[in-house]
Amino acid sequence: MKVKFYLLRPKSKNETGLICSVSYDKKRIRFCIKESINPKYWNSKTSRARITPSFPESGEFNQKLSNIASKVNKLYLDSFNVNEEPPTEAMLERYIRSAILKENSKLSLFDFYQDFIDKTAAGGRSNSKGKVIRPDAAKYYKRALKILKEYRNNLEFEDITLEFYNDFISYLNDKGFSINTVGDNIKKLKAVMAAALELGYHKNTAFQGKYFTKPSEEADNIYLSVNELKEIETLDLSSKPSLDRVRDLFLVGCFTGLRFSDFSRLTPKNITDGFIEIEQSKTGDKVVIPVHSIIKKIIKKYNGLPPTISNQKFNNYLKEICQDVKSLQHTESKTITKAGKKVTINMYKWQMVSSHTARRSFATNEYLNGTSTLTIMAVTGHKTEKAFLKYIKVSKKEEAERMKQHWESREAKLIAM
């Protein structure tokens, strides 16, 4: 077993909390401890505070960490001796929370939810495949917790019933949220309830019922055609370097099919022998993508890849770019369910372009160009053809055009024979 400590926020200028990471039998759990320290006094190699006159409490501080490590080891050995096998992650975490963190076994729903957020931010949660869930997902849970508290600030685990579900859905609809936002709040609450159930904080299984579902609807989003992308590519943005970089980064997304969280962190290290290899941050799956000719031009232009910025700034700049694209000046209709009612919004197409348009454009354009769905899915990471066909944006007219091209191609071959 290995017990190590890490800074919660290594780049902080002020004191930051510590994470304890416990690894054993190919398992790992992480939890936040109450101790905190200024990063300038921390030695990441020893996983302890630096011994320096500037931090005279270093000896006492390090002893506290050593005591925690010793207690974790003892809990592990005691459990192993009693059960004659290593404890599960949930079991060991429950022991740690009770014996070391001194948490009350009746930890409230909101306290557990906040701990769940802290654990996510610390990289201490894994998906079903054992891949660490990306820490930035914590901010979405934080937003969901805020909404839940606004609904009712004294909820407990036992309150999460079907009656609660129906009332909470009505509340979210009254707040004017879209159906997918409503569903996302339900999804996050179910994840928190499931984690708490596994750790023994409650025995309420109502959230697992078949009527306690995550509402959703197919997003009525756009894609950009090959010609529209060409128009974006040929825009002269030399006098606006910030927009120039965003345009090029967007094109990287359009010709890799990656999510913003992945194409924005590509480096030359991800490219070998004409192929891009990267582990998707959302799923943990590895994908391999051939380097498109347009991406080759971009790599040559930057002697690498364009620098990234935040998703929000990226989307703002992207709309500014697309506003100058002539083919995106027409209006599109977008239908969503908001506040429980269908709402149709008319917008200019350039207003609807976002970072995710890149991935959808890649999938749709490849499909229209005849690339097999299985080949595209290997790049996008869709698990089923049904999910993939829902994802792409192909109109009935485009499907008819596609069939027409197949007919013409077959007839040309017959004539040639």
C-alpha positions, 0 to 999 in steps of 0.5 A: 500500500502507498499513501501519498499527499498532494496539494489541492491547488498547487499554483495557489498563492495562499494556503491550500488544502491537501489530498491524501491518495491511497493506492493498493491492490490496483485500487485507489481512493483520494480524500481531502484532509483538514490540514492546509499549507502554502505551496511555497513550503511544500516538497512534492518529491517527499510529499511533505512540508519543506524543513525551513525556518520560514515554516517553523511548524514543518516538523509538527505538520509532517508528523500529522501527515505521518500519523494519518498515513499510519492510521490508513495502513492500520485500517487496511491491515485490520480489515484484511485480517478480519475479512481475509481479503483486501477491503473494497474502495467503498469499505476502506473509504468508509473506515477512513471517514469514520476513524480518521476524518471523524465524520458522522455516519449520518453525514447530511446530503448537502455535506456529502454532495459538497464532499463529492464535489471536492473529491471530483476537483481533486481527481479522486473519482473514477468512472466504471472503467477506472479512469479518473473523472476530469477535475473540471467536472466539479464546477458543473456539480457545484452549479447543480448543488446551488440549484438544489439548495435554492429549491430546498435548503434542508433536504436529506437522503430520505427526502429523495423520493418520487414525490420529490422528483416530480416537484423538483422537475416542476420547480426547474421548469418554473425556473425556465430551464431547458429540458436538457438542463433539467435532466442534467440536474437529475443526473448529477443528483442520481450520481451523488445518491449512488455514491452515498448509497455505496458508502453506506450513508443511506438506504434510500433506493427510490432514485433508482426507480424506473420513473426517476429518470433523466429527462432529455431531448435531442439537441437541435444543433447545427453543423457546418458543411465542407463549403462553409468550413472552406469559407472560414478557412480562407478568411483573412484574419492576419490583422486579428491574431487572436481570432486567427488562432481561434479559427485555426483551433476550431478547424483542428476540431472540425477535422479531428472530431474531438471534443473541445476538451481534447482538441484544445490540448493537442500537442505535437507529442500526440502526433506520430507518423501522420496519426493523432493519438489521444486519450479522450478526457470524457471517456478515457478511451484512446482514439487514433485519427489520421492527420488531415491536410488542413491540419498539416497546414496549421501545424506548419503555420505554428510549428506545432498547434495553436495555443488554447484559451478557455471554452467561453472565450473561444466561443465568443471569438468564434461567433465574431469570426463566423459573423463575417462568413457570408454563407452563415448569414441566413436564419435557422430555427432551433426548437427546444423544450423550455419551462416545460413548453416547446419553444422555437427560436430563429437565429442567424446561423453564425450565432449558433456556432460553438466549439461543439459544432466542430465535432458535429461537423466532422461526423456529419460531413464524413457521413455525407461523404460516404465514410462508413459509420463504424469508421467515424464512430471509431474516431468520435467514440460513439458506442452504438450506431443508433446513438451516432445517427442521432448525433449527426445532423443530416436533413431528409434532402441531404439523405435523398441527395446521398442516395441519388449519388449512390444510384448515379455511381452504380449506373455509371459502373454498369454503363462502363461494363 
